Amino acid sequence: MRTWLLVAAEAREFSGILKRFGPAANVDCNGARVAREVVKDGDRWWLVANGPGLRCVEEVLRQKMDVSGIINTGFCGALDPSLRVGDIVVWGDVPCASRFARGNISSSDHVVATAEEKRQLREKTGAIAAEMEAGAVKKIAGEWGVPFYCIRAVSDTANEDMPLDFNLYRDSAGRFSLPKIAMAAMSRPFTRIPALRRLEANCNVASESLGAFFADCRF
């Protein structure tokens, strides 16, 4: 039986995948905040989420695991203006017949919060999307000597700003502080709360897209 390690920042990024993969059991994975195990088509899948960014990835993958490959997944911000919410973005060679955009993904330890920053990042790197964990996961996969894949779904387009600069609301470990985000939203409720709701709806679309895509892949 092959074992695949799926790494995301937040548990909700797995919801569309688990909807199609079936019941999952809770497991322990180096103390990760969220760790699930599910068996599908004869393969074992470990789904691990420990928060956004480099530190959270390194914390949970500090010890080598016996896996057939590591797949970084979750949501991303589009840098390519042609990408729409729910579009799948792939970095590397992924065996799937479903439609997706292939290209480089910019990976950094902060949220790319504005349309202007997205434009500048695309001009600088040529990447088609941005996220916060793939670079760290790719490095660890290389150290472990296992294949690496990155499969992301767009949650915000290239021409839109995020509702908040989420970088301002992270704790000492780099995780987003929901109480601080809620307080920031309430400081401007008529603009920020509707914008956060739109982002949440976009994330739901992205999660469903990831689930459909993974259901069609054969690693």
C-alpha positions as CSV (number, residue, x, y, z in Angstrom):
1,M,0.0,0.0,0.0
2,R,1.3,3.4,-1.0
3,T,1.1,6.3,1.5
4,W,0.6,9.9,0.3
5,L,1.1,12.9,2.6
6,L,-1.2,15.9,1.9
7,V,-0.1,19.1,3.6
8,A,-2.3,22.2,3.8
9,A,-2.4,25.2,6.1
10,E,-6.0,24.8,7.4
11,A,-8.4,21.9,7.9
12,R,-11.1,23.5,5.7
13,E,-8.8,23.2,2.7
14,F,-9.4,19.4,2.9
15,S,-13.2,19.5,3.1
16,G,-13.9,19.0,-0.6
17,I,-11.3,16.2,-0.8
18,L,-12.7,14.3,2.3
19,K,-16.2,14.7,0.9
20,R,-15.1,12.5,-2.0
21,F,-12.6,10.3,-0.3
22,G,-14.9,9.0,2.4
23,P,-14.7,8.7,6.2
24,A,-11.4,9.7,7.8
25,A,-9.9,8.7,11.1
26,N,-8.0,11.1,13.4
27,V,-4.4,10.2,13.8
28,D,-1.3,11.8,15.4
29,C,1.3,13.3,13.2
30,N,4.1,15.0,15.1
31,G,1.5,17.0,17.1
32,A,-0.1,18.6,14.1
33,R,-3.2,20.6,14.8
34,V,-5.2,18.5,12.3
35,A,-4.3,15.0,11.0
36,R,-6.6,12.6,9.3
37,E,-6.1,9.2,7.6
38,V,-8.3,7.8,4.9
39,V,-7.9,4.8,2.5
40,K,-9.0,5.3,-1.1
41,D,-8.4,2.9,-4.1
42,G,-5.9,0.9,-2.1
43,D,-3.7,3.9,-1.1
44,R,-3.4,5.5,2.3
45,W,-3.7,9.2,2.5
46,W,-2.5,11.3,5.5
47,L,-4.0,14.8,5.5
48,V,-2.1,17.2,7.8
49,A,-2.8,20.9,8.5
50,N,-0.7,22.8,11.1
51,G,-1.1,26.5,10.1
52,P,0.3,28.8,7.4
53,G,3.8,29.4,6.4
54,L,7.3,28.0,6.8
55,R,7.4,27.6,10.6
56,C,4.2,25.6,10.8
57,V,5.4,23.3,8.0
58,E,8.8,22.7,9.5
59,E,7.2,22.1,12.9
60,V,5.0,19.2,11.7
61,L,7.5,17.7,9.2
62,R,10.5,17.8,11.4
63,Q,10.8,14.0,11.4
64,K,11.0,12.0,8.2
65,M,7.9,9.9,7.5
66,D,7.6,6.8,5.4
67,V,5.6,8.1,2.4
68,S,5.5,7.6,-1.3
69,G,5.3,11.3,-2.0
70,I,4.2,14.7,-0.5
71,I,1.4,16.8,-2.0
72,N,1.0,20.4,-0.9
73,T,-2.5,21.6,-1.4
74,G,-5.0,24.2,-0.4
75,F,-6.0,27.7,-1.6
76,C,-3.9,30.3,-3.5
77,G,-4.1,33.8,-4.8
78,A,-4.1,34.2,-8.5
79,L,-1.3,36.3,-10.1
80,D,-2.3,35.5,-13.6
81,P,-5.3,37.8,-14.5
82,S,-6.9,35.0,-16.6
83,L,-7.4,32.7,-13.5
84,R,-10.8,32.6,-11.8
85,V,-12.0,31.5,-8.4
86,G,-12.0,27.7,-8.3
87,D,-9.4,27.2,-11.0
88,I,-6.9,24.5,-10.3
89,V,-3.2,25.5,-10.4
90,V,-0.5,22.8,-10.6
91,W,3.2,23.1,-10.0
92,G,4.9,20.0,-11.4
93,D,3.7,17.0,-13.3
94,V,0.4,15.7,-11.9
95,P,-1.4,12.7,-13.4
96,C,-4.9,14.0,-13.9
97,A,-7.0,14.5,-17.0
98,S,-9.1,17.3,-15.5
99,R,-8.5,20.9,-16.6
100,F,-5.9,22.9,-14.7
101,A,-3.4,25.6,-15.2
102,R,0.3,24.6,-15.0
103,G,3.0,27.1,-14.0
104,N,5.3,28.3,-11.3
105,I,3.8,29.2,-7.9
106,S,5.4,31.9,-5.8
107,S,5.8,30.7,-2.2
108,S,6.5,33.1,0.6
109,D,5.8,33.4,4.3
110,H,3.3,36.2,4.1
111,V,-0.1,36.8,2.5
112,V,0.0,38.7,-0.8
113,A,-2.8,41.1,0.2
114,T,-3.3,43.6,-2.6
115,A,-3.9,43.6,-6.3
116,E,-0.9,45.8,-6.8
117,E,1.4,43.5,-4.8
118,K,0.1,40.6,-6.9
119,R,0.9,42.5,-10.1
120,Q,4.4,43.3,-8.9
121,L,5.0,39.7,-7.8
122,R,4.0,38.4,-11.2
123,E,6.3,40.8,-13.0
124,K,9.2,39.9,-10.7
125,T,8.8,36.1,-10.7
126,G,6.6,35.1,-13.7
127,A,4.5,32.9,-11.3
128,I,0.8,32.4,-12.0
129,A,-0.3,32.1,-8.3
130,A,0.9,32.8,-4.8
131,E,0.7,30.8,-1.5
132,M,2.7,30.2,1.7
133,E,3.7,26.6,2.2
134,A,4.7,25.0,-1.1
135,G,8.4,26.1,-1.1
136,A,8.9,24.6,2.4
137,V,7.1,21.4,1.5
138,K,9.1,21.0,-1.7
139,K,12.4,21.5,0.2
140,I,11.4,18.8,2.7
141,A,10.3,16.4,0.0
142,G,13.8,16.8,-1.6
143,E,15.4,16.1,1.8
144,W,13.3,13.0,2.2
145,G,14.0,11.8,-1.4
146,V,10.3,11.5,-2.3
147,P,8.2,13.1,-5.2
148,F,6.7,16.5,-4.6
149,Y,3.4,17.9,-6.1
150,C,1.6,21.1,-5.6
151,I,-2.1,21.3,-6.3
152,R,-3.9,24.5,-5.4
153,A,-7.3,26.1,-6.1
154,V,-7.7,29.9,-6.6
155,S,-9.6,31.7,-3.8
156,D,-8.9,35.3,-4.8
157,T,-8.2,36.7,-8.3
158,A,-5.3,38.8,-9.4
159,N,-7.3,42.0,-9.7
160,E,-8.8,42.0,-6.2
161,D,-7.5,43.0,-2.7
162,M,-7.9,40.8,0.3
163,P,-10.6,42.0,2.8
164,L,-7.8,42.6,5.3
165,D,-4.1,42.6,5.5
166,F,-4.1,39.2,7.3
167,N,-0.3,39.5,8.0
168,L,-1.3,41.9,10.7
169,Y,-3.3,39.3,12.6
170,R,-0.9,36.4,13.0
171,D,0.3,35.1,16.4
172,S,3.9,34.3,17.4
173,A,3.8,30.9,15.6
174,G,2.6,32.5,12.4
175,R,-1.0,31.3,12.6
176,F,-3.9,33.6,12.0
177,S,-5.7,34.9,15.1
178,L,-9.4,34.6,14.5
179,P,-10.3,36.9,17.5
180,K,-8.0,39.7,16.1
181,I,-9.5,39.2,12.6
182,A,-13.0,39.4,14.0
183,M,-12.1,42.6,15.9
184,A,-10.6,44.2,12.8
185,A,-13.8,43.3,10.8
186,M,-16.0,44.8,13.4
187,S,-14.1,48.1,13.3
188,R,-15.5,48.6,9.7
189,P,-18.4,46.2,9.7
190,F,-20.2,47.6,6.6
191,T,-17.2,47.0,4.3
192,R,-15.1,44.3,5.9
193,I,-17.7,41.9,7.0
194,P,-19.3,41.5,3.5
195,A,-15.8,41.3,2.0
196,L,-14.9,38.5,4.4
197,R,-18.1,36.7,3.5
198,R,-17.3,36.9,-0.2
199,L,-13.9,35.4,0.5
200,E,-15.4,32.6,2.6
201,A,-17.7,31.8,-0.3
202,N,-14.7,31.8,-2.7
203,C,-12.9,29.4,-0.4
204,N,-15.9,27.0,-0.5
205,V,-15.8,27.1,-4.3
206,A,-12.0,26.4,-4.2
207,S,-12.5,23.5,-1.7
208,E,-15.1,21.9,-4.0
209,S,-12.8,22.3,-7.0
210,L,-9.9,20.6,-5.1
211,G,-12.2,17.7,-4.1
212,A,-13.3,17.1,-7.7
213,F,-9.7,17.4,-9.0
214,F,-8.3,14.9,-6.5
215,A,-11.1,12.5,-7.2
216,D,-10.0,12.4,-10.8
217,C,-6.3,12.0,-10.2
218,R,-4.3,8.7,-10.2
219,F,-1.0,9.1,-8.6
